[in-house]
Amino acid sequence: MGRRTTSDTARNRAMPPQPVAYDITWAGEARSAVGYGTLLFALLAAVDEVAGTLTDVRVALWLVLGALLFAVLWPARVSAAPGLLVSRGLWRQSGVRTDRLVSVRWSNGVAQRLVLRDADGNRAEIDPRVLVANPALWAVVDTDARTSIERGTLRCGETALRQMAARVDRESARIVFKLSGLK
């Protein structure tokens, strides 16, 4: 092992923390998005072929529809490290400093989302099912959120965090009971 220099220390501080928790369900959901997009294209092309109306233009149209379904279903890849949560979608990436949260709230859309904002103005929307399915990911976020509460930066969202914690606890208990044969 060599001696650490001040430039090594500065370089380590400049590098973002390495993720310690990932969304373990992401790969399956990504495969499903590919499968459903491909299936839609194949079914539409097959129906057209049977009807005798398949042309190059219609193949292109069905391909675009299959690709559109794929894009809509593509899941965000969520990872967390102490102090940082990152969500990578198909076209964009967002990240928040979870140890400097200022608000956590539920979105009022068709799909339920947990919206996190940090003191730097960054914003990330996370599907709560990702946190429920990944207790390690939730543990990192919850620990950092508690840090935000202790520091006084979290002004709005303790209720949303309590609701999320209860949801994760319920699902974890359900899985334990199911695996132990009690349910």
N, C-alpha and C positions, 0 to 999 in steps of 0.2 A: 504494500500500500504506500502510495506516495503522500507527500505532505500536501495539505490543502492550502491553496493560495487565495488571496482576496478576490482574484478574478474568477476562480472556481466558485466561490461563495456567491458572488454577484450573478454569475451565470445560472446557478441553481435557484436563486430568488426570482430571476426573470422567467424561468420556465413554469408553465402552469402545472398545478398538481396532477399527478397521474390518477386516473379513475380507479376507485377501489370497489365500486359496485356498478353493475350493468343490468340492463333489462334482459332477463334470461328468456323472456317470451318473444323477443324481437325476431329471431330467426324464423320461428314458426309462422308468425304473422306476415313476415316478408315473403315466405314461400307461398302462403295463402294468397297474397296479393298477386303474385306472378301467376299462380294457378288459375285464379278466377278471371284475370284478364285474358289469359290464353284460352280458357274454356269458353268465354263469351265470344271471342273471335272465331274459334273452331265451330261452335254451334251456329252462329250466324252464317258463316261461310258454307257449312254443310246444308243448312236449310235452303240457302240460295242455290247451291249446286243441285240439290234434289228438285227444286222448282225450275231449274234450267235457266236461271236469270243471273248467274254469277259472271261478272265482268271484272276487268282490272280496276275500274272505278269503284265498284262495290266492295272488292277485296280491300282496297285502300280505306274505304269508309269503315268497314268492319274492323280493320286493323287499328284505325284511330279510336274507335269506340272501345276496343279491348285495352288499348294503351291508356285511355282516359280512366277506365275502371281501375286499372293497375295504379295509376297516379293517385286516385282518390283513396284507395285502400292501403297505400304504402304507409307503414307505421313510422313514427318518429323513433329514433334510437336514443334512449335516455341513459346517461351515465352520471355518476356523482363521485366526487372526491371531497375530502374535508374542505368546506368553504365554497364549493362550486358544484352547480348542477348544470348539465349541458343536454340540450335536446337537438338532435340533428334530423331534420326532415329531408325530403327529396330535393327541395330547392333552397332551403334556408336552415340556418343554425342559430340557436339562441342559447344564452347562458346567463345564469344569475349567481351572484355571490350569496349563498345560503346563510352565511354567518353575518350578513349585513342586510337582511330582509327588512323592508319597510311595510309591505302588505302581502297578505295571502288571502285570496278570495275565490269563491266559486263563480264560474262564468254562467251567464244565462242564455246559453245557446241550445241548439238541438243536441249536440254531444256535450256531455258534462266535462268540464276542464277545471283544473286547479291552476289559477293564475298567480304567479309569484313575481314580485317586483323588489329590486334591491336599491340600496342608497345611491348607486351610480346611475339609476334610471333604466337599467336593463330589465327585460321582461321575458318570462318563459311561461308557456302554457303546457301543462302536463295532463295526460289522461290519468285520472285517479286509479284506473284499473292497473296501470303499470306499477304504481306504488304498492297496491294491494298484492299484486302477484310477485313482488320482489321485496321481501322484508329487509334484505341487506341494503337495498337502495333507500327504502323508507327510513331505516335506522340512521343513515348518514344525513338525510334531509332533516329528520326530527332533531338530531343532536345539534345541528347548526341552527335550526330555527329556535331552539331553546337558548342558544348563545345570543341570538338576535333579541330575544325577549329579555334576557339578563342585561344586555347592553342598553336596552331601551330604544333600539332602532325600529323594532316591529311595533308600529302604531295601530295597525288594523289587521286582524286575521287570526287571533288566538282561538276564536270559535271554530274557524275553518280547520285549523290544525288539530283541535280536539276531535272534531268530526272525522277527520282523516285518520287519526290515531285509533279511534274507536272502530272504524271500518277495517283497518289493518288487523287489529286485535281480534275482531269477530271472525274474519276470514282465517287467520292463523289458528284460532281455537277450533273452527270447523274442520280444518285439515287435520289437526291433531286428533280430534275425536274420530274422524273418518278412518285415519290410519290405525288407530288403536282398536277399532271395531266397536266403539261405544255409540256410534250413530248409524 
